Amino acid sequence: MSAEVIQVVGSGVPLLLDDIDTDRIIPARFLRCVTFDGIGQYAFEDDRQQDPSHPFNQPEYKNGKVLIAGRNFGCGSSREHAPQSLMRWGIAAIVAESFAEIFFGNCTSLGVPAVAAKRADLEKLNAAVKADPTAEVVVDLKAMTASIGDVKATIEMPASARESLTTGQWDFLAQLLSNVPAIEATADRLPYVKSFAG
């Protein structure tokens, strides 16, 4: 079982924009990597080149752990590289108005909570991060809140995703590997598997 994800605490990154697709999060030319190692440095690469004021270019946000985003975050093609690049850049939670379904699932399977909040609350959180980039953002999956000081937002996520994160069952590969003896015992009982073994 993996570590339980109950709270994510850290400074924020303000990116309250809508319809940020996975190609903007990680451009296609970086998808040829054999592993995900080092992919974090290319998060938002083209946006950062085109806009020097992009938050991912700013030193005050370089250690940010909580990304504040807008509606339909992670839309577009279903590339696992997008949440991988954000996680490896340092993002440990995303608070947005809504998420593309596959992107949301990929975040959950990496142990990165992707939680939804109302637009008015996102605007307050975004403003609070801009006002003090060092302020702690607390994403609490037990209380279902995201807060920065006195600014508090109610957050939502599907119950199944919340349970998998808070119980440490979000890493499906780790669960599979922890059950190798049971898998092997089952394989030994299945004639169509045994016939391939010899």
Backbone as a ProteinNet text record, in pm:
[ID]
protein_1_A
[PRIMARY]
MSAEVIQVVGSGVPLLLDDIDTDRIIPARFLRCVTFDGIGQYAFEDDRQQDPSHPFNQPEYKNGKVLIAGRNFGCGSSREHAPQSLMRWGIAAIVAESFAEIFFGNCTSLGVPAVAAKRADLEKLNAAVKADPTAEVVVDLKAMTASIGDVKATIEMPASARESLTTGQWDFLAQLLSNVPAIEATADRLPYVKSFAG
[TERTIARY]
84.1	0	88.4	44.4	119.3	83.9	153.7	128	-11.1	-75	-205.2	-186.5	-277.6	-276	-398.8	-375.6	-485.3	-479.2	-359	-339	-220.5	-232.1	-118.2	-99.6	20.2	48.9	172.7	161.4	274.7	230.5	324.5	289.8	216.4	153.7	69.8	128.5	67	101.4	-29.2	-42.3	-167.7	-174.6	-266.5	-282.1	-431.1	-506.8	-652.8	-695.6	-671.1	-708.1	-793	-880.5	-970.5	-915	-960.2	-931.4	-782.3	-704.3	-561.5	-551.7	-508.8	-506.4	-371.1	-367.7	-247.6	-129.6	-155.7	-45.9	21.3	-54.4	6.4	82.1	28.1	96.1	230.3	230.8	356.6	349.9	421.6	416.6	454.6	396	407	550.3	640.2	777.5	849.1	792.6	854.8	793.8	707.3	642.4	726.4	839.1	920.6	1011.9	1006.1	1094.2	1064.4	1167.3	1152.3	1099.6	1145	1092.8	1043	980.1	931.1	1036.8	1154.1	1259.7	1293.7	1300.7	1340.8	1231.5	1113.6	1007.4	949.9	967.4	912	963.4	1087.6	1145.3	1077.4	1001.6	936.5	788.6	740.1	599.7	574.5	471	431.7	544.3	628.9	746	711	615.1	583.4	518	426.5	363.8	469.2	566.9	671.4	761.6	786.5	868.4	794.8	664.4	585.2	551.2	548.3	507.1	605.5	702.8	801.2	739	616.3	552.6	472.5	478.7	407.6	451.1	355.4	390.7	502.6	511.1	615.8	754.4	759.4	887.1	928.9	838.8	863.3	928.3	1038.5	1109.3	1024.5	928.7	847.1	753.1	732.8	643.3	718.1	851	925.4	913.1	881	863.9	716.8	628	485	443.2	353.7	304.8	158.1	83.6	-59.9	-89.4	-135.7	-167.4	-313.7	-339	-474.9	-506.7	-606.3	-636.9	-785.8	-825.9	-962.8	-1047.9	-1135.9	-1233.5	-1171.9	-1209.9	-1172.6	-1021	-955.8	-810.3	-771.4	-669.6	-621.6	-702.1	-774.3	-853.2	-759.2	-815.6	-735.1	-695.3	-580.4	-539	-508.3	-525.4	-514.4	-371.6	-282.5	-142.5	-108	-57.7	-17.6	99.9	173.1	288.2	247.7	123.6	82.2	83.9	9.8	19.7	158	224.9	361.2	453.4	443.2	531.6	501.9	373.8	338.9	389.3	367.9	412.5	564.7	635.7	781.2	836.4	755.6	793.8	781.9	690.9	674.4	530.6	436.5	295.5	245.6	184.5	135.5	-16.6	-82	-229	-270.9	-389	-443.7	-584.9	-612	-746.2	-795.1	-903	-954.2	-1106.3	-1165.7	-1312.4	-1365.4	-1294.1	-1330.5	-1210.6	-1215.6	-1105	-1156.4	-1071.3	-1100	-1090.7	-1178.8	-1193.7	-1066.6	-1002.1	-882.8	-768.2	-752.3	-648.5	-670.9	-796.3	-829.7	-790	-824.6	-791	-641.4	-567.7	-422	-361.6	-415.8	-368.1	-390.2	-509.9	-542.3	-448.6	-419.5	-332.9	-187.1	-153.7	-19.3	-15.3	-132.6	-137.6	-142.8	-185.9	-197.5	-345.7	-394.7	-536.7	-571.1	-675.3	-729.7	-869.6	-883	-1008.3	-1073.7	-1206.5	-1283	-1334	-1337.2	-1391.4	-1469.7	-1557.4	-1636.3	-1546.3	-1587	-1504.2	-1474.4	-1574.8	-1554.1	-1448.6	-1449.2	-1349.4	-1211.2	-1206.3	-1078.4	-1017.4	-1102.2	-1052.1	-991.6	-1053.7	-999.8	-867.9	-862	-738.3	-626.6	-658.9	-562	-506.5	-596.3	-554.3	-467.1	-501	-423	-282.1	-269.8	-137.6	-55.9	-119.3	-47.3	-4.5	-89.6	-59.1	57.6	67.9	177	218.2	314.5	357.2	414.7	451	506.8	398.5	275.2	167.3	140.7	110.1	79.2	-62.5	-74.2	-204.7	-223.1	-338.7	-367.5	-485.9	-460.5	-567.5	-592.5	-711.2	-743.9	-854.1	-819.8	-915.8	-1008.6	-980.6	-1073.7	-1180.3	-1135.1	-1229.4	-1292.1	-1230.8	-1272.6	-1273.2	-1157.2	-1137.2	-1000.6	-989.7	-861.6	-854	-746.1	-741.1	-603.2	-605.1	-484.4	-517.8	-465.6	-500	-649.6	-707.8	-851.7	-936.6	-872.9	-946.6	-968.2	-1094.2	-1124.8	-1228.2	-1202.8	-1294.6	-1336.1	-1461.4	-1508.7	-1466.3	-1410.9	-1366.4	-1447	-1446.3	-1519.3	-1431	-1455.9	-1397.7	-1481.5	-1484	-1562	-1518.5	-1615.7	-1588.6	-1486	-1491.2	-1398	-1253.4	-1231.4	-1096.5	-1048.6	-1137.7	-1102.6	-1063.8	-1141.3	-1112.2	-979.6	-952.8	-827.3	-706.5	-719	-608.7	-590.6	-699	-688.7	-658.6	-681.3	-649.3	-516.7	-452.5	-325.8	-339.9	-458.6	-481.5	-481.3	-421.4	-423.1	-322	-217.8	-114.3	-149.9	-216.3	-266.2	-153.4	-42.5	71.3	129.9	141.5	193	101.2	-30	-124.7	-104.7	-85.9	-65	61.6	171.5	298.5	295.2	213.2	205.3	126.4	62.1	-18.8	37.2	167.4	229.8	202.6	214.7	187	43.3	-52.6	-191.8	-211.5	-144.1	-154	-94.4	22.7	87.1	3.1	-57.8	-143	-262.6	-321.3	-434.8	-390.2	-275.3	-224	-198.9	-151.3	-125.5	-253	-365.7	-493.3	-560.5	-514.6	-580.2	-511.1	-582.2	-518.7	-465.3	-534.9	-488.5	-364.2	-333.5	-207.7	-97.4	-127.8	-28.2	23.8	-61.3	-17.2	89.1	93.4	194.9	325.8	316.7	434.7	537.8	490.6	582.3	618.5
-118.6	0	124.7	228.7	353.5	444.4	555.6	652	712.3	731.5	798.3	945.8	997.3	1139.4	1202	1267.4	1328.4	1480.2	1532.9	1677	1703	1807.2	1859.8	2002.4	2033	2166.3	2221.1	2341.6	2405.2	2533.4	2606.4	2731.4	2701.9	2804.6	2785.6	2841.8	2802.9	2856.8	2902.9	3034.1	3086.3	3075.2	2994.1	2976.9	2962.9	3064.1	3057.8	3087.1	2987.3	2996.2	2874.2	2889.7	2781.6	2704.6	2579.2	2494.8	2478.1	2459.8	2429.3	2282.3	2257.2	2118.3	2052.7	1922	1847	1881.2	1929.4	1969.8	2096.2	2180.5	2298.8	2260.4	2162.8	2119.9	2055.6	1967.1	1906.1	1888.3	1971.3	1964.1	1825.3	1791.3	1656.1	1611.6	1702.6	1661.6	1600.4	1619.1	1562.3	1426.6	1372.3	1245.4	1125.7	1147.5	1036.8	978.2	1033.5	985.8	839.8	767	626.6	615	704.8	712.4	854.7	877.3	1011.5	1096.4	1039.7	1113.6	1241.6	1351.7	1479.1	1551.7	1490.6	1552.2	1677.4	1686.8	1800.7	1935.2	1940.1	2067.2	2122.7	2036.6	2081	2115	2113.3	2150.3	2292.4	2306.2	2434.9	2499	2416.4	2467.9	2573.9	2546.9	2643.2	2768.8	2752.3	2868.9	2956.1	2893.1	2967.9	3042.5	2979.7	3046.4	3167.2	3151.1	3259	3370.2	3337.1	3434.6	3432.5	3524.3	3527.3	3547.2	3602.4	3624.2	3503.1	3391.9	3270.8	3233.6	3192.3	3159.4	3056	2960.5	2859.4	2915.7	3040.8	3109	3194.2	3216.6	3312.1	3246.5	3304	3242.8	3229.7	3320.8	3314.6	3194.1	3129.9	3013.9	2882.6	2888.3	2769.2	2651.7	2678	2569.4	2541.1	2593.7	2576.2	2430.4	2391.2	2253.4	2241.8	2354.3	2350	2443.1	2384.2	2461.7	2504.4	2634.8	2688.4	2711.3	2639.9	2646	2672	2674.2	2709.7	2591.3	2617	2518	2425.2	2296.6	2199.1	2180.5	2176.7	2162.2	2020.8	2011.6	1881.3	1822.8	1907.6	1858.9	1822.2	1772.6	1736.7	1590.4	1560	1419.8	1359.5	1228.1	1158.5	1113	1207.2	1171.7	1171.9	1060	1049.1	1141.3	1181.4	1270	1403.3	1446.7	1577.4	1579.8	1492.5	1494.9	1451.9	1364.1	1325.6	1447.1	1532.3	1649.1	1747.4	1765.7	1855.8	1800.8	1671.4	1609	1619.2	1595.8	1598	1740.2	1837.1	1977.7	2014.7	1944.9	1970.5	1988	1983.8	2000.6	1873.8	1891.9	1777.9	1777.2	1886.2	1892.7	2000.6	1982.2	2080.7	2114.7	2243.5	2292	2367.5	2321.1	2382.1	2380	2448.4	2449	2313.8	2252.7	2119.3	2060.9	1928.4	1856.9	1769.2	1748.2	1645.5	1510.1	1418.5	1292.8	1208.1	1190.9	1105.9	1170.8	1300.9	1371.4	1354.2	1367.4	1350.7	1210.8	1109	971.4	948.7	1007.2	994	1061.2	1175.6	1243.3	1154.8	1099.3	1015.5	896.1	833.2	714.9	749.6	879.1	923.1	974.6	976	1027.2	1178.7	1241.4	1388	1423.5	1476.4	1511.9	1622.3	1597.7	1698	1729.8	1843.5	1876.7	1997.8	1999	2106.1	2205.6	2332.3	2439	2535.2	2611	2710.7	2823.7	2884.9	2988.1	3104.4	3147.5	3260.8	3227.4	3103.3	3061.3	3050.7	3002.3	2994	3132.2	3227.8	3364.5	3418.2	3385.2	3429.1	3358.3	3228.7	3154.2	3205.6	3226.7	3276.5	3411.8	3499.9	3633.4	3624.2	3533.1	3517.2	3466.6	3376.6	3326.5	3438.5	3517.6	3628.6	3733.6	3757	3856.6	3812.5	3681.9	3629.8	3492.1	3488.6	3361.4	3262.6	3310.7	3219.8	3160.4	3208.8	3161.9	3013.6	2943.7	2801.7	2777.8	2694.5	2647.4	2508.6	2486.1	2356.7	2294.1	2181.8	2103.6	1984.8	1980.8	1881.1	1788.8	1663.6	1568.4	1508.7	1531.6	1489.7	1597.2	1722.1	1833.1	1877.1	1837.4	1878.1	2030.5	2087.5	2231.1	2259	2374.1	2429.1	2567.6	2597.3	2724.5	2787.7	2919.2	3000.3	3104.2	3086.7	3179.1	3181.6	3301.6	3316.8	3281.6	3261.6	3227	3076.1	3035.4	2891.9	2858.5	2750.7	2705.8	2562.1	2533.2	2394.6	2328.3	2208.2	2137	2008.7	1957.5	1835	1741.9	1614	1512.5	1386.2	1300.2	1177	1097.2	1035.9	961.7	851	784.4	673.9	723.1	839.2	895	940.2	1003.8	1049.3	931.2	823.7	706	642.9	631.5	568.5	650.2	782	866.9	861.2	876.1	885.1	749.8	640.8	508.8	454.3	528.8	483.3	377.1	363	260.6	318	434.6	501.3	441.9	376.1	321.9	178	162.5	31.9	-65.3	-15.7	-103.1	-159	-73.8	-120.2	-226	-206.9	-307.2	-440.6	-433	-554.3	-626.3	-550.7	-610.5	-667.3	-609.3	-659.3	-790.7	-827.5	-949.6	-1056.5	-1053.6	-1148.2	-1294.2	-1332.7	-1473.9	-1516	-1429.1	-1462.1	-1469.3	-1382.5	-1383.2	-1512.6	-1550.1	-1672.9	-1795.7	-1797.5	-1910.6	-1922.1	-1807.5	-1808.8	-1856	-1808.6	-1848.7	-1998.9	-2054.7	-2199.2	-2282.3	-2223.4	-2296.4	-2283.8	-2192.5	-2167	-2246.2	-2343.3	-2428.4	-2350.2	-2243.3	-2169.8	-2087.7	-2062.3	-1995.9	-2099.6	-2211.8	-2316.1	-2372.3	-2378.8	-2434.3	-2347.5	-2219.3	-2130.7	-2137.9	-2180.8	-2182.7	-2287.4	-2400.2	-2508.6	-2500.7
0	0	0	-66.6	-75.8	40.5	48.3	155.4	140.6	253.5	252.4	215.4	136.1	100.5	166.5	277.3	352.2	342.7	349.6	336.1	245.4	165.3	90.7	138.6	185.4	239.6	169.1	117.4	51.8	-14.6	-68.3	-135.8	-266.1	-322	-439.3	-567	-677.5	-809.8	-873.8	-901.4	-956.3	-1108.4	-1158	-1303	-1333.3	-1298.4	-1310.6	-1454.3	-1540.6	-1681.9	-1716.4	-1815	-1855.4	-1975.2	-1987.1	-2103.7	-2131.6	-2026.5	-2043.2	-2082.3	-2204.9	-2250.7	-2223.6	-2242.3	-2207.9	-2298.3	-2419	-2507.1	-2456	-2388.5	-2327.5	-2200.5	-2127	-2004.6	-2038.3	-2137.7	-2183.1	-2334.7	-2410.3	-2557.3	-2609.7	-2724.5	-2781	-2803.8	-2834.4	-2864.9	-2744.4	-2624.9	-2504.9	-2467.4	-2552.6	-2521.6	-2563.4	-2626.3	-2676.4	-2570.2	-2450	-2344.1	-2309.6	-2271.7	-2235.2	-2092.2	-2005.3	-1868.6	-1846.2	-1731.9	-1700.2	-1629	-1604.5	-1535.7	-1612.4	-1541.1	-1601	-1676.8	-1689	-1769.1	-1701.9	-1571.1	-1497.8	-1545.3	-1590	-1634	-1759.7	-1829.8	-1953	-1935.1	-1812.4	-1788.6	-1839.9	-1920.1	-1978.5	-2060.9	-2120.2	-2190.8	-2295.9	-2384.3	-2490.2	-2433.8	-2339.4	-2275.6	-2208.6	-2146	-2075.7	-2173.2	-2289.3	-2391.4	-2449.8	-2470.9	-2531.4	-2433	-2304.4	-2203.6	-2086.8	-2087.4	-1979.5	-1840.4	-1836.2	-1706.6	-1658.2	-1732.1	-1691	-1548.8	-1463.3	-1324.4	-1311	-1404.4	-1394.4	-1426.6	-1474.9	-1497.7	-1378.2	-1285.3	-1178.5	-1057.4	-1008.6	-895.5	-769.8	-751.7	-629.3	-626.1	-741.9	-747.3	-773.4	-779.5	-822.7	-726.6	-600.4	-504.5	-474.7	-558.3	-536.1	-544	-453.6	-450.1	-489.1	-478.5	-506.6	-624.4	-733.8	-853.9	-847.6	-866.1	-872.1	-1018.9	-1070.3	-1213.2	-1236	-1363.9	-1399.4	-1441.7	-1535.2	-1580.4	-1685.8	-1681.1	-1783.4	-1792.7	-1678.2	-1675.9	-1719.4	-1805.7	-1852.3	-1966.2	-2039.8	-2153.4	-2268.3	-2377.4	-2493.6	-2490.4	-2548.8	-2561.4	-2424.4	-2417.1	-2288.4	-2264.4	-2239.7	-2219.1	-2070.5	-2024.1	-1883.9	-1853.5	-1956.6	-1938.2	-1874.9	-1896.8	-1844.2	-1691.4	-1622.7	-1477.4	-1426.9	-1500.9	-1461.6	-1461.2	-1563.6	-1570.4	-1457.4	-1426.4	-1315.7	-1182.6	-1160.2	-1035.8	-1023.1	-1131.7	-1126.9	-1125.3	-1160.9	-1142.8	-995	-923.6	-780.4	-735.6	-831.1	-795.7	-725.9	-607.3	-529.4	-518.7	-562	-563.5	-662.2	-720.8	-815.1	-770.4	-758.4	-725.3	-848	-908.5	-1031.4	-1029.9	-1128.8	-1136	-1183	-1277.9	-1326.7	-1400.6	-1421.9	-1485.5	-1598.2	-1697.7	-1797.3	-1726.4	-1762.4	-1687.8	-1685.9	-1800.3	-1805.4	-1728.7	-1743.5	-1668.1	-1518.1	-1475.2	-1334	-1285.9	-1363.7	-1326.2	-1318.8	-1413.2	-1411.7	-1288.8	-1250	-1128.7	-1006.8	-995.5	-880.4	-872.5	-986.5	-985.6	-956.1	-955	-916.7	-772.8	-707.2	-571.2	-564.1	-673.2	-678.8	-674.4	-561.9	-555.2	-655.2	-732.8	-825.1	-773.2	-708.3	-640.7	-706	-703	-767.5	-663.8	-704.6	-620.4	-707.8	-646.7	-720.2	-769.2	-879.4	-942	-847	-774.6	-683.1	-578.6	-530.2	-431.6	-495.3	-618.8	-688.9	-709.4	-739.8	-757.8	-628.4	-514.9	-385.2	-354.2	-379.6	-356.2	-446.6	-573.4	-670.9	-627.5	-583.8	-538.8	-414.3	-323.8	-200.6	-230.7	-327.1	-365.9	-429.1	-515.4	-578.2	-475.2	-376.7	-273.9	-186.4	-160.5	-78.5	-129.5	-222.4	-281.4	-179.8	-61.2	39.1	129.4	117.7	205.5	183.9	293.3	285.3	236.8	136.5	90.8	152.4	212.3	272.9	199.4	134.7	70.9	162.3	221.2	323.1	271.5	248.5	192.5	297.9	424.3	529.7	548.5	565.3	583.9	452.8	340.1	205	191.9	224.7	212	151	87.5	44.8	106.5	175.8	247	241.8	248.5	261.8	367.9	485.8	593.9	618.7	610.3	633.8	512.2	398.1	276	273.3	275.9	279.1	172.6	99.9	-5.1	21.5	-4	-0.6	-130.9	-120.8	-240.5	-257.9	-379.7	-412.1	-493.5	-478.1	-565.3	-549.2	-650.4	-637.2	-515.1	-448.4	-325.4	-346.6	-462.4	-487.7	-495	-558	-567	-429.4	-356.6	-221.5	-133.4	-140.8	-58.6	-97.5	-227.1	-269.7	-224.4	-223.5	-179	-27.6	45.9	192.5	258.4	186.2	242.1	188.1	98.2	41.9	-64.4	-120.8	-223.2	-364.4	-382.4	-512.6	-611.2	-561.9	-649.9	-687.4	-800.8	-841.5	-874.1	-925.5	-954.9	-824.7	-722.8	-593.4	-533.5	-549.8	-500.3	-571.9	-702	-780.7	-735	-720.4	-681.9	-540	-453.4	-315.9	-307.9	-417.4	-419.1	-512.3	-534.9	-627.2	-588.8	-461.2	-428.4	-464.9	-439.3	-472.1	-623.3	-696.6	-842.8	-898.1	-844.2	-891.1	-858.2	-738.9	-699.9	-793.1	-828.3	-920.8	-1058.8	-1104.1	-1235.4	-1241	-1129.4	-1125	-1139.4	-1101.7	-1109.3	-1246.3	-1327.3	-1456.3	-1566.9	-1625.4	-1726.6	-1847	-1886.4	-2005.3	-1976	-1848.7	-1813.2	-1799.1	-1734.3	-1713	-1844.2	-1946.1	-2073.8	-2141.2	-2106.5	-2163.8	-2086.2	-1960.2	-1874.9	-1918.5	-1970.7	-2006.8	-2150.6
[MASK]
++++++++++++++++++++++++++++++++++++++++++++++++++++++++++++++++++++++++++++++++++++++++++++++++++++++++++++++++++++++++++++++++++++++++++++++++++++++++++++++++++++++++++++++++++++++++++++++++++++++

